[in-house]
């Protein structure tokens, strides 16, 4: 077995070594802001460890899957980002840490053909922030790994899109009648991801037909079904919002099955606990989230049943003050809400990244750390090109205010703009937004490859 190669790029200069593991929304925002402040002024060394080469904002994955967004226009290259914002990017997947030696160990790096690019490596740290996000939780359901497609990253979203296009072309060119499962899409999980994908797909099917796959009928041949085990979709949100989303999905021709628990995913469909089989050529698993299993033995840190690292309100892990965690992989107490943890939302990761910048500054200055308090600004769900519903927190009453229409759409789009601004600044975001507007006027509304 190959030994890890210890890489101490900062040996001898005495600067504090900050290592961020995971380049998702929270991790990349944190590395960028730390690089712009501490790294640029040589107050500390900032390193980001991430196994992917490019970053894509996870809440937009349903649009990649539907083909209504060109990933090339929205992804961020980690190496370029690190160069422009004064931190180091090191490609690789962290497997465990040595808390006594304060070292992060990485697995060997291989290419698509399993040819090794780099052997096992190790990077020392003084402060470690774990931000590796979350994965889909299949709850041990048979057939999920073999026949269902999760939407955890851009590669999986593009895989679903390719399979949808291939299924459409196959049905368009065949001589005989369609099989019962053909062009049927079963989306298991009625949370935000499943609902947003279901709302986006009708636009994709209509566009495919209008561009020449005209032997098919968008209303009769394509069938989209959302399967949710709870009594309603969007169970984490208000009943009023869920009812509005259900109504909108019905207008789009999407069938919603609630109180329907899946017992098995088949090659050509889904079996429910009742024994009913729902035919489906494509199955998307969007039910439940958990943190990576690698955290179960990540230096002996405390984890919960969902593999999340248990942290205190300071975002420090319970067993090591030098190790912090944020985002979906962290089980953080919701200050002011008894026995609740902060929900896995993009706004939480954004707030935690901003707070961590202040925590690091206090840590370097030898000052005591302060607790982070989650501010819930509400929830928004995109229901296709022209509809968005959600609830926003009313600062006066402390309750939720239902929003929809153009105002809700603008608020939904602003969430991503906040993320972009944190990464790139005002001028680059302005110019890239203009470029996308111009591109959408000269290109088809969905990708055909």
Secondary structure, 3 states (H helix, E strand, C coil): CCCCEEECCCCCCCCEEEEEECCCHHHHHHHHHHHHHHHCCCCEEEEEEECCCEECCHHHHHHHHHCCCCHHHCCEEHHHHHHHCCCEEEECCEEEEECCCCEEEECCEECCCCCEEECCEEEECCEEEECCCCEECCCCCECHHHHCEECCCHHHHHHHHHHHHHHHHHHHHCCCCCCCCCCEEEEECCCHHHHHHHHHHHHHHHHHHHCCCCCCCCCCCCEEEEECCCCCCCCCCCHHHHHHHHHHHHHCCCEEECCCCEEEEECCEEEECCCCEEECCEEEECCCEECCHHHHHCCCCCECCCCCEEECCCCEECCEEEEEECHHHEEEECCCCCCCECCCCHHHHHHHHHHHHHHHHHHHCCCCCCCCCCCCCEEEEECCCCCEEEEEECCCCCCEEEEEHHHHHHHHHHHHHHHHHHHHCHHHHHHHHHHHHHHHHHCCCCCCC
